[in-house]
Structures are given as C-alpha cells and as structure tokens.
C-alpha cells in the first residue's frame, strides 16, 4: 500500500518537473513582449518623432487595458480551463505585439499598446490560479519562485535577443524596431498554440501521475480549499469587496511600481555609460542583474517554504529593491550601476512569489479567480504610474535622479505596508512535502 505522504511528495515533484518549464517559457515570452518597448525606445522615437512624454504614456497605457479585462479573463479561465484560455491569450497577444511594427505615429502606438494589454489580460493571474490547482500551500512558494524565473530569464535572454534584433536595420526594408516586435510577437503565438496540446487542467486528468499520486494531491488541495472557505471570502463579489484583498492590491501596486520603473529604464541607464545606443552590448550588460535575481529568488523561496517566513522575507526583499533603485541613481560608474541594479532586481523579483503565497493562502474557488485577478490588475496599474511618476518628478525637480528616488520611496512604503499585512498561514503539510524539491 502506498504511503499517502510519499505519494503526495512525488506528485508535487513530478508536477513541478512537468509543468514549470513550459510555464516559465510562456512567462518569458509574455515579459519580453511587454518590456521590449524599452529596448526599441531610442530607435522608435527617432523614426516616429515620439516625445519622451508620449513614449511614457504609450508604454504605460498597456496597463489600463490589462487592468480592465483581468477579472473577466480569469473567470473565463476558471470556467473553461487553463489549456484553452491560456492558448487564446498567448496567440492574440503575440499577434498584437507583432502588429507593433505598424506603430509609426503616436496614435497607433497608443492603440496597439492598449490592445496588447487587453490581449494579455488574465495571463499572469491565470497562471497563479492554475498553480493553486496543482501545488499545496507548503510547496507553493517554490513553485511560484520557479515560475518567476521567467521574469529574470526574459531579461537575461530578452536583452541580448532584443539587442541582436535591433542590429537588423534596413533588412528587407524594415526598421530594426519593426524586426524586434515581429519576431518576438510571433514566437509568443507559436508557443500559445503548443500550450493547447501540452497543458493539463487538473491533476485528475494528468496521464503522468499514477492513481495514488492523483488521489493524494487532490485530497490535500481539497482539504486546503475547505479550510480557506472557512475564513476567506466566498464567490466573485465577496472577493471584490473584501478589505484584506484590497490591502493585497495596495501592496502589489507598490511592488509593480518598483518593477516597471526599473525594467523600462534599465537599458537606457546602462547605455548612458557606453555609446548611448541600446544594442547587443547593452543587452549583455543588462542580463547581469537578472542572472543575480535568478539565484536569489531560488534560495529565498526554498528557505521561505521550509521556515514559513514568507511575509517577513518579502518585506526584506522589497526594502532591498528600494535601496538598489536609489543607489542606481547615485552610482557614477557602470560597475556601480550594475551592482545597484543587481540588488534592485533580486529584491523585486524575489518579493513577488513570496507575496503571492499570502492571497493564495486566503482565497479559494471563484473568490480566488476574481481576487487574484483583481490584485494583479490593480497592482499592475503601478506599471502605468511608474514611468509617468518618474518623468513628472524629474521635470518638477529638474534632476534626472529624482525619478528613481521617487520609485525608491514607493518601495519603502510598500515594505512598510507589507510588514503590517496580516494573512492566514499556509496550511500545514507533511514534513516530506515541505522538503520536497
């Protein structure tokens, strides 16, 4: 007779090995298509005449479309299943991203960036929700941490890829920034088609788990759902008007301001110490902080699952990100800027999987679908505010460093809010599960 604890541990390990690499690939392409506008910026502005303010607005309007459609998209995933809905999301956003090649004026740029947000809406919270179908609370930080490898990997791989594509100037009569959008967008659509055939909606449907593994995993997840329903909100509207969910939204908003304040401007900050142009050379330098973030995120999430200190470690990581952002503005050499961004990137990448263990340990069912989407959609409005706040403060104080200082202050505020956030502890799990992986 199979030991339930052993079957559960092996089910988690097998599911992680089967699902996470493909989900990471999906996230890599999502983030590349979301952030590649930062690499295309100089060439796009030179060819189209976009002002700095117009670029900042266009880059950030993505998050308006994203926020408007997050909740309905996640409810559709909950109803139709991840396999169908994630395929739809990736195919459509890839096509819209490729259509950015036609963004030769401000209006088209704004419209396509908005539509890109609409197309991608639901992808990230859909993945977070999907992981709750497969990984119990005590192993969820590691699963989320591995999924978040997609963010630094997108910038480790996306930086050199984007820099390389930007060297295709004039090939077949296309501008280099047009090549950037077309190639990276179509890659996402191809992976979206593959997702339909590769993903499995629930453990009961997984051919790569035996019956004992399926039973142990489903029983553990069912017990956790029952516990969450006892203290968390119920249903769609219950999550939307829950005060704890709104607190999660506010914290995640500050996290995302830190993320996109750096992501959109890291390439140009590095380029300012080189030849001033974003190219393959700059892409290689920008890969260094993201490589550092990969290592830190893996170590921190493993320790968090074993110690149960998810919230406390999240506070430390967000504070470290804020310190790195501030230091990047003060650094006077390329080496110091890279070191500062290593701290910033490691901090704001690692804080996110730690943060998501809190709402996923509190929400279940339809409340989880709507609540996770609401947290992500309102939180991601930080990506709209960040570049505009940066531009505004730099203009107001007539100092190019002021924008990064403002984002650092937001990060400190977020760490303070996170330190006061009360959330339910993850459901206890057998020791073998906690140690799995």
Buried (B, 14 or more C-beta within 10 A) or exposed (E): EEEBBBBBBBBBBBBBEBBBEBBBBBBBBBBBBBBBBBBBBBBBBEBBEBEEEBBBBBBBBBBBBBBBBBBEBBBBBBEEBBBBBBBBBBBBBBBBBBBBBEBBEBEBBBBBBBBBBBBBBBBBBBBBBBBBBBBBBBBBBBBBBBBBBBBBBBBBBBBBBBBBBBEBEEEEEBBBBBBBBBBBBBBBBEBBEBBBEBBBBBBEEBEEBBEBBBBBBBEBBEEBBEBBBEEBBBEBEBBBEBEBBBBBBBBBBBBBBBBBBBBBBBBBBBBEBEEEEBBBBBBBBBBBBBBBBBEBBBEBBBBBBEEBBBBBBBBBBBBBBBBBBBBBBEBEEBEBBBBBBBBBBBBBBBBBBBBBBBBBBBBBBBBBBBBBBBBBBBBBBBBBBBBBBBBBBBEEEEEEBBBBBBBBBBBBBBBBBBBEBEBBEBBBBBEBBBBBB
